Amino acid sequence: MFRTMTYNRQKNIIIFTFLLIPVALLLLFTYYPAAKLVFFSFTDWDGYSPEKPWVGLDNYKEVFSNPDIFGVFTHNFAYFVMGLIQNVVAIYFAVVLNGKLRGRNGFRLLLFLPYIMNGVAVAFMFGYVFDTTQGSLNLFLNSIGLTKLGETSWLGTAGLVNYSLASTGLWRFMGYNMVIYIASLQAIPKDIYEASKIDGANAWQTFWRITLPNMKPVIQLNLFLTVTGALEVFDLPFVLTKGGPAGASQTYVQRVVETAFAFNNYGLASAMSIILLFFVIAVVGLQQFVLSRGGNNK
């Protein structure tokens, strides 16, 4: 029977057969839980009771009207700032290590190694770095004469804790972004650089007019990862500060987890998750609009 079918029909059957299991798994483990999450966001479910009282939009109103819930988004701003710095530093090292530097492969490996380390292990390691009395950072500052800075409580000061935690992410993920940027640089045709040298362009003009424009799609990708990562931070503040001091380092995802598993309010936590999803979509959409508009003006 299969032999009597036309080629196009055989091809469609084969494609459908290969896609059947992946699509079924996608529907089962992605879209079905997402649909249940949307349903739970309109209920007052405690996580274990068979009754799920319908409350409509009350959970969403609670999120936007309660500054203790929606206000924790401001704590994620430090991660966004450090993420931008991380991309700038990654581009710098990518340009340097893409050249004819002796031992560049070794430097690439050293900068990439933090990315493969476990996030909890990194958090514990930096817990010793930021320790107020015996931390290596304060001991170093005291050794060079900066005694006032050497007494700083990096994880106990409300204005510094989020930037201290975000700097840990900068150290961990910079090498990953650098590798992506190096791959982007290696994809740029060499004859473009040769033509720019013939035209008399200096290093800065070559970087600004040739390197950055050709890296733009990859920069957009890394900025997307930066924005989503900044909005979804959980492990570092959870391990190092538990949201302290006085909730100053609690991130939005921490608040969602706390609402669900500590207070058994799965309905409100589901609504908070849906709001986070739309917030990420809105921020990323705005980012793509700004970057695309800038490219069209050129």
C-alpha positions as CSV (number, residue, x, y, z in Angstrom):
1,M,0.0,0.0,0.0
2,F,2.8,2.4,0.9
3,R,4.5,1.7,-2.5
4,T,1.3,2.7,-4.4
5,M,1.2,6.2,-2.8
6,T,2.6,9.3,-4.5
7,Y,6.0,10.7,-3.4
8,N,4.4,13.8,-1.8
9,R,2.0,11.7,0.2
10,Q,4.8,9.3,1.4
11,K,6.8,12.4,2.4
12,N,4.0,13.9,4.3
13,I,3.3,10.6,6.2
14,I,7.0,10.2,7.1
15,I,7.2,13.8,8.3
16,F,4.0,13.4,10.3
17,T,5.3,10.2,11.9
18,F,8.6,11.8,12.9
19,L,6.8,14.8,14.4
20,L,4.1,13.0,16.2
21,I,6.0,12.0,19.3
22,P,7.9,15.4,19.7
23,V,4.6,17.4,19.2
24,A,2.8,15.1,21.7
25,L,5.5,15.6,24.3
26,L,5.5,19.4,23.6
27,L,1.7,19.5,24.1
28,L,1.9,17.3,27.2
29,F,4.7,19.0,29.1
30,T,4.5,22.6,27.8
31,Y,1.2,23.7,26.5
32,Y,-1.0,21.7,28.8
33,P,0.8,22.9,32.0
34,A,0.6,26.5,30.5
35,A,-3.1,26.2,30.0
36,K,-3.6,24.8,33.5
37,L,-1.5,27.8,34.8
38,V,-3.8,30.2,33.1
39,F,-6.8,28.4,34.6
40,F,-5.3,28.4,38.2
41,S,-4.6,32.1,37.9
42,F,-8.4,32.8,38.0
43,T,-8.9,30.6,41.1
44,D,-8.1,30.7,44.8
45,W,-6.5,27.3,44.9
46,D,-4.3,26.2,47.9
47,G,-2.4,23.6,46.0
48,Y,-3.9,20.4,47.5
49,S,-7.7,21.0,47.9
50,P,-9.9,19.5,45.2
51,E,-12.0,22.7,45.3
52,K,-10.7,25.5,43.2
53,P,-12.9,28.6,43.9
54,W,-13.2,30.9,40.9
55,V,-12.2,34.5,41.7
56,G,-11.9,35.9,38.2
57,L,-9.4,38.8,38.0
58,D,-9.0,39.3,41.7
59,N,-5.5,37.7,41.7
60,Y,-4.3,40.0,38.9
61,K,-5.8,43.0,40.7
62,E,-3.9,41.9,43.9
63,V,-0.6,41.8,42.0
64,F,-0.9,45.3,40.6
65,S,-2.4,46.9,43.6
66,N,0.0,45.5,46.2
67,P,3.4,47.2,46.1
68,D,4.9,44.5,48.2
69,I,4.4,42.1,45.2
70,F,4.9,44.2,42.1
71,G,7.5,46.4,43.7
72,V,10.0,43.6,43.8
73,F,10.5,44.1,40.1
74,T,12.7,47.0,41.0
75,H,15.2,44.6,42.6
76,N,15.8,43.0,39.2
77,F,17.0,46.3,37.8
78,A,20.5,45.7,39.1
79,Y,20.7,42.4,37.2
80,F,19.7,44.2,34.0
81,V,22.4,46.9,34.5
82,M,25.1,44.3,35.2
83,G,23.8,42.3,32.2
84,L,24.5,45.3,29.9
85,I,28.0,45.7,31.4
86,Q,28.5,42.0,31.0
87,N,27.7,42.2,27.2
88,V,30.1,45.2,26.8
89,V,32.9,43.3,28.6
90,A,32.1,40.1,26.5
91,I,32.4,42.1,23.3
92,Y,35.7,43.6,24.4
93,F,37.2,40.2,25.2
94,A,35.8,38.6,22.1
95,V,37.5,41.2,19.9
96,V,40.8,40.9,21.7
97,L,40.8,37.1,21.8
98,N,39.7,36.8,18.2
99,G,43.0,38.4,17.1
100,K,46.4,37.0,16.9
101,L,47.1,37.0,20.6
102,R,49.5,34.3,21.9
103,G,47.7,31.8,24.1
104,R,44.3,33.1,23.2
105,N,42.7,29.6,23.4
106,G,43.9,29.3,27.0
107,F,42.4,32.7,27.9
108,R,39.1,31.7,26.2
109,L,39.0,28.6,28.3
110,L,39.7,30.4,31.5
111,L,36.9,33.0,30.8
112,F,34.4,30.3,29.8
113,L,35.0,27.9,32.7
114,P,32.8,29.9,35.2
115,Y,29.8,29.2,33.0
116,I,30.0,25.4,33.4
117,M,30.1,25.7,37.2
118,N,27.0,24.8,39.2
119,G,25.0,27.9,40.1
120,V,24.6,26.9,43.8
121,A,28.4,26.2,44.0
122,V,29.1,29.7,42.6
123,A,26.7,31.2,45.1
124,F,28.4,29.5,48.1
125,M,31.8,30.5,46.7
126,F,30.9,34.2,46.5
127,G,29.3,34.0,49.9
128,Y,32.9,33.7,51.2
129,V,34.0,36.5,48.9
130,F,31.4,38.9,50.2
131,D,31.6,38.0,53.8
132,T,31.9,41.1,56.0
133,T,34.6,40.1,58.4
134,Q,36.6,37.4,56.7
135,G,35.6,37.8,53.1
136,S,38.4,37.9,50.5
137,L,37.0,41.2,49.0
138,N,37.1,43.1,52.2
139,L,40.5,41.7,53.1
140,F,41.8,42.8,49.8
141,L,40.4,46.3,50.2
142,N,41.9,46.6,53.6
143,S,45.3,45.4,52.3
144,I,45.4,48.3,49.8
145,G,44.4,50.9,52.4
146,L,40.7,51.2,51.6
147,T,39.6,50.5,55.2
148,K,36.2,52.2,54.9
149,L,35.3,50.1,51.9
150,G,36.8,47.1,53.6
151,E,34.2,47.3,56.3
152,T,31.2,47.2,53.9
153,S,28.5,44.6,54.3
154,W,28.0,43.8,50.7
155,L,25.1,41.4,51.2
156,G,23.7,43.2,54.2
157,T,23.2,46.7,52.8
158,A,20.0,47.3,51.0
159,G,21.5,49.6,48.3
160,L,24.4,47.3,47.5
161,V,23.1,43.7,47.9
162,N,21.4,43.4,44.4
163,Y,24.4,44.8,42.6
164,S,26.7,42.5,44.6
165,L,24.6,39.5,43.6
166,A,24.4,40.7,40.0
167,S,28.2,41.0,39.8
168,T,28.3,37.3,40.5
169,G,26.2,36.7,37.5
170,L,28.5,38.9,35.4
171,W,31.5,36.8,36.4
172,R,29.7,33.6,35.7
173,F,28.0,34.3,32.3
174,M,30.4,36.7,30.7
175,G,32.5,33.9,29.2
176,Y,29.4,32.3,27.6
177,N,28.5,35.6,25.9
178,M,32.1,36.0,24.8
179,V,32.1,32.6,23.0
180,I,29.0,33.6,21.1
181,Y,30.5,36.9,20.1
182,I,33.7,35.2,19.0
183,A,31.7,32.9,16.7
184,S,29.9,36.0,15.3
185,L,33.3,37.7,14.7
186,Q,34.6,34.6,12.9
187,A,31.6,34.7,10.5
188,I,32.5,38.1,9.2
189,P,34.3,37.9,5.9
190,K,38.0,38.8,6.1
191,D,37.9,40.7,2.8
192,I,35.8,43.4,4.4
193,Y,38.5,44.2,6.9
194,E,41.1,44.1,4.1
195,A,39.1,46.6,2.1
196,S,38.8,48.9,5.1
197,K,42.5,48.9,5.6
198,I,43.0,49.8,2.0
199,D,40.6,52.7,2.5
200,G,42.6,53.9,5.4
201,A,40.2,53.1,8.3
202,N,41.6,53.0,11.7
203,A,40.9,50.4,14.4
204,W,38.0,52.3,16.0
205,Q,36.4,53.1,12.6
206,T,36.7,49.4,11.6
207,F,35.1,48.3,14.9
208,W,32.2,50.8,14.7
209,R,31.4,50.6,11.0
210,I,32.1,47.0,10.3
211,T,32.4,44.8,13.4
212,L,29.4,46.0,15.3
213,P,26.9,46.2,12.4
214,N,27.8,42.6,11.4
215,M,27.4,41.5,15.0
216,K,24.0,43.1,15.5
217,P,21.8,39.9,15.2
218,V,24.0,38.2,17.8
219,I,23.9,41.2,20.0
220,Q,20.1,41.2,19.8
221,L,20.1,37.5,20.8
222,N,22.4,38.1,23.8
223,L,20.3,41.2,24.9
224,F,17.2,39.0,24.8
225,L,19.0,36.4,27.0
226,T,20.1,39.3,29.3
227,V,16.6,40.7,29.7
228,T,14.9,37.4,30.3
229,G,17.7,36.3,32.7
230,A,17.5,39.6,34.6
231,L,13.7,39.2,35.1
232,E,13.9,35.5,36.1
233,V,16.8,35.5,38.6
234,F,16.2,33.1,41.5
235,D,19.2,31.0,42.5
236,L,21.7,33.6,43.7
237,P,19.5,35.6,46.1
238,F,17.8,32.4,47.3
239,V,21.1,30.8,48.3
240,L,23.0,33.8,49.5
241,T,20.5,36.1,51.1
242,K,17.1,34.4,51.3
243,G,15.7,37.7,50.1
244,G,17.3,39.8,52.8
245,P,18.1,42.2,54.3
246,A,14.4,42.9,55.0
247,G,13.4,41.7,51.6
248,A,15.7,44.1,49.7
249,S,17.2,41.4,47.5
250,Q,14.0,39.3,46.9
251,T,13.4,38.9,43.2
252,Y,10.0,38.5,41.5
253,V,10.5,34.8,40.9
254,Q,11.5,34.3,44.5
255,R,8.2,36.0,45.5
256,V,6.3,33.7,43.1
257,V,7.9,30.6,44.7
258,E,7.3,31.9,48.2
259,T,3.6,32.7,47.4
260,A,3.0,29.2,46.1
261,F,5.0,27.0,48.4
262,A,5.3,29.0,51.6
263,F,1.8,30.5,51.7
264,N,0.0,27.8,49.6
265,N,-1.6,30.5,47.4
266,Y,-1.2,28.8,44.0
267,G,-3.9,31.0,42.4
268,L,-2.0,34.2,43.1
269,A,1.3,32.6,42.2
270,S,-0.1,31.5,38.9
271,A,-1.3,35.0,38.2
272,M,2.1,36.4,39.1
273,S,3.7,33.9,36.6
274,I,1.4,35.0,33.8
275,I,2.2,38.6,34.5
276,L,5.9,37.9,34.4
277,L,5.4,36.1,31.0
278,F,3.7,39.1,29.5
279,F,6.2,41.5,31.1
280,V,9.0,39.6,29.4
281,I,7.2,39.6,26.1
282,A,6.6,43.4,26.4
283,V,10.2,44.2,27.3
284,V,11.7,42.0,24.6
285,G,9.3,43.4,22.1
286,L,10.2,46.9,23.0
287,Q,13.9,46.0,22.7
288,Q,13.4,44.5,19.3
289,F,11.5,47.5,18.1
290,V,14.2,50.0,19.3
291,L,17.0,48.0,17.8
292,S,15.2,47.3,14.5
293,R,14.2,51.0,14.2
294,G,17.9,52.0,14.7
295,G,18.9,49.7,12.0
296,N,16.3,51.0,9.5
297,N,17.5,54.6,10.1
298,K,20.9,53.7,8.9
